[in-house]
Amino acid sequence: MIELDYPSIIKNSHWSDLLLALGQYEEEQYQFALSTTYEQFWETCPKGEWLLHWVVKEKSTDHKLIVHAACQCARLALPYCTDKKQRPLKAIETTEKWCRGEATSEEVKQAGNAAWGVHSVAGSAARSAASAGSAAAAAYAAVYAASASADAAAAAASASAYHAAPKNKEAAQQKMQLQTADLVRSLITRPDKMVEEYEHILKLKAFL
């Protein structure tokens, strides 16, 4: 858990102040958080990458669980992979083995590098999930795994028609993003500790 000086970060007296304090957030993500309660943010967030970003920064969720969630997001991109050697799938499977203690970080790295050589979004998503297998990576690649899966859906929509309408690509991407969000919610219990500490400080401040 990150140690924060909660009184010093109070700006809007809203849990989204934590995103500001933790840094490296998307403006769209922050604006969405600012418009909801924390419970609503978790339950209605439309992008898995935003949820993964939050649990990575909040740091009370087990690292390997985050990596496992990233792998499941990356799996969503596999249907759009044309690699006959199935290197993206192997990268994901190797990373999942690492999560279970059945593969080394070096094996994960090698599998991820192989997937990176595949010119497909599925390979990028798999490589991102695999790179998170290193403890030093701090699971930031998990965020990209979810994002890349959504990009795969948009790419597939574009390929289905030579001049696919932008709205079709956008709809496909949004659908995949929501799938990644639902996946994250199904695998990771909402981390409440940091928000509870912040809201406790707000209540104390109200009495000052």
C-alpha positions in Angstrom: 0.0 0.0 0.0 1.3 3.4 -0.9 1.7 5.8 2.0 0.0 9.1 1.3 -0.3 12.3 3.2 -4.1 12.3 2.9 -4.8 15.8 4.2 -2.4 17.4 1.7 -4.0 15.8 -1.4 -7.6 16.9 -0.6 -8.7 19.0 -3.6 -12.3 18.3 -4.4 -13.1 16.3 -1.3 -13.9 13.4 -3.6 -12.2 10.0 -3.9 -10.9 11.0 -7.4 -8.4 13.1 -5.6 -6.5 9.9 -5.2 -6.0 9.6 -8.9 -4.5 13.0 -8.9 -2.2 12.1 -6.1 -1.1 8.8 -7.6 -0.5 10.4 -11.0 -0.2 9.0 -14.6 -3.9 8.9 -15.3 -5.8 9.6 -18.4 -7.9 12.8 -18.3 -10.9 10.9 -19.5 -10.4 8.4 -16.8 -10.2 11.1 -14.2 -13.3 12.9 -15.4 -15.3 9.7 -15.3 -14.0 9.0 -11.7 -14.9 12.6 -10.7 -18.5 12.1 -11.8 -19.1 8.9 -9.8 -18.8 7.5 -6.3 -16.0 5.0 -6.0 -18.5 2.1 -5.9 -20.1 3.4 -9.1 -16.7 3.8 -10.7 -15.8 0.2 -10.0 -19.2 -1.2 -11.1 -19.8 0.9 -14.2 -16.3 1.7 -15.5 -16.4 1.0 -19.3 -12.7 0.2 -19.7 -10.7 -2.6 -18.2 -7.5 -0.6 -18.7 -8.8 2.1 -16.3 -9.6 -0.6 -13.6 -6.3 -2.2 -14.0 -4.5 1.2 -13.8 -6.3 1.9 -10.6 -5.5 -1.5 -8.9 -1.9 -1.2 -10.0 -1.5 2.3 -8.5 -3.6 1.5 -5.4 -1.2 -1.4 -4.7 -3.3 -3.5 -2.3 -4.1 -6.2 -4.9 -1.8 -9.2 -5.3 0.6 -8.6 -8.2 0.1 -12.0 -9.7 -3.7 -11.6 -9.6 -3.3 -8.4 -11.7 -1.0 -10.2 -14.1 -3.6 -13.0 -14.4 -6.3 -10.5 -15.2 -4.1 -8.9 -17.8 -3.6 -12.3 -19.4 -7.4 -12.8 -19.6 -7.7 -9.4 -21.2 -5.0 -10.3 -23.7 -6.8 -13.6 -24.6 -9.7 -11.5 -26.0 -7.4 -10.4 -28.8 -6.4 -13.9 -29.8 -9.3 -14.4 -32.3 -7.7 -11.6 -34.3 -4.3 -13.3 -34.5 -3.2 -14.9 -37.7 0.1 -16.3 -36.4 0.2 -20.0 -37.3 2.8 -20.6 -34.6 0.4 -19.3 -32.0 3.2 -17.3 -30.3 0.8 -14.8 -28.6 -1.1 -17.8 -27.1 2.1 -19.3 -25.9 3.2 -16.0 -24.3 -0.1 -15.8 -22.4 0.0 -19.4 -21.3 3.6 -19.1 -20.1 2.7 -16.0 -18.1 -0.3 -17.8 -16.6 2.1 -20.6 -15.6 4.3 -18.0 -13.9 1.3 -16.8 -11.9 0.9 -20.4 -10.7 4.6 -20.8 -9.9 5.2 -23.2 -12.9 7.4 -21.0 -15.0 10.4 -18.6 -14.5 10.5 -14.9 -15.2 13.1 -15.6 -17.9 10.7 -18.1 -19.6 8.0 -15.4 -19.5 10.3 -12.8 -21.0 11.4 -15.1 -23.9 7.8 -16.0 -24.7 6.8 -12.4 -24.6 9.6 -11.3 -26.9 8.6 -14.0 -29.4 5.0 -12.7 -29.3 6.3 -9.1 -29.8 7.7 -10.2 -33.2 4.2 -11.1 -34.4 2.7 -8.2 -36.4 -0.7 -8.2 -34.8 -2.4 -6.5 -31.9 -2.9 -9.9 -30.3 0.9 -10.2 -30.2 1.2 -6.8 -28.6 -1.4 -7.7 -26.0 0.2 -11.0 -25.2 3.7 -9.4 -25.0 2.3 -6.8 -22.6 0.7 -9.4 -20.4 3.9 -11.4 -20.5 6.2 -8.5 -19.6 4.2 -8.0 -16.5 5.4 -11.4 -15.3 8.5 -9.7 -14.0 8.1 -8.3 -10.5 10.2 -5.3 -11.6 7.5 -4.5 -14.2 5.0 -3.7 -11.4 2.2 -4.8 -13.7 1.9 -1.6 -15.7 1.9 -3.7 -18.8 -1.5 -5.1 -17.6 -3.0 -1.8 -18.6 -1.7 -2.0 -22.1 -2.9 -5.6 -22.5 -6.5 -4.5 -21.9 -6.0 -1.5 -24.2 -4.5 -3.6 -27.0 -7.3 -6.1 -26.8 -9.8 -3.3 -27.4 -7.6 -2.0 -30.3 -7.8 -5.5 -31.8 -11.6 -5.3 -32.0 -11.4 -2.0 -33.8 -8.8 -3.4 -36.2 -11.1 -6.3 -37.0 -14.0 -4.0 -37.6 -11.9 -2.1 -40.0 -10.7 -5.2 -41.8 -14.3 -6.6 -42.2 -15.0 -3.8 -44.7 -12.4 -2.0 -46.7 -13.9 1.3 -45.8 -15.5 0.5 -42.5 -17.4 3.4 -41.0 -15.6 5.0 -38.1 -18.6 4.5 -35.9 -18.4 0.7 -36.5 -14.8 0.6 -35.4 -15.6 2.8 -32.4 -18.5 0.5 -31.4 -16.3 -2.6 -31.7 -13.6 -1.0 -29.6 -16.1 0.1 -26.9 -17.6 -3.4 -26.8 -14.2 -5.0 -26.3 -13.3 -2.4 -23.7 -16.4 -3.2 -21.7 -15.5 -6.9 -22.0 -12.1 -6.3 -20.5 -13.8 -4.2 -17.7 -16.2 -7.0 -16.9 -13.3 -9.5 -16.9 -11.3 -7.4 -14.4 -14.4 -7.1 -12.2 -15.0 -10.8 -12.3 -11.4 -11.6 -11.2 -10.4 -8.8 -8.8 -12.3 -7.8 -5.7 -12.7 -4.1 -5.5 -9.8 -2.7 -3.5 -11.3 -0.4 -0.8 -8.5 0.3 1.7 -7.1 3.4 0.2 -10.4 5.0 -0.5 -11.7 4.1 3.0 -8.6 5.8 4.5 -9.2 8.9 2.4 -12.9 9.1 3.2 -12.0 8.7 6.9 -9.8 11.7 6.7 -12.5 13.7 5.0 -14.9 12.9 7.9 -12.3 14.0 10.5 -11.7 17.2 8.5 -15.4 18.0 8.7 -15.1 18.2 12.5 -12.2 20.6 12.5 
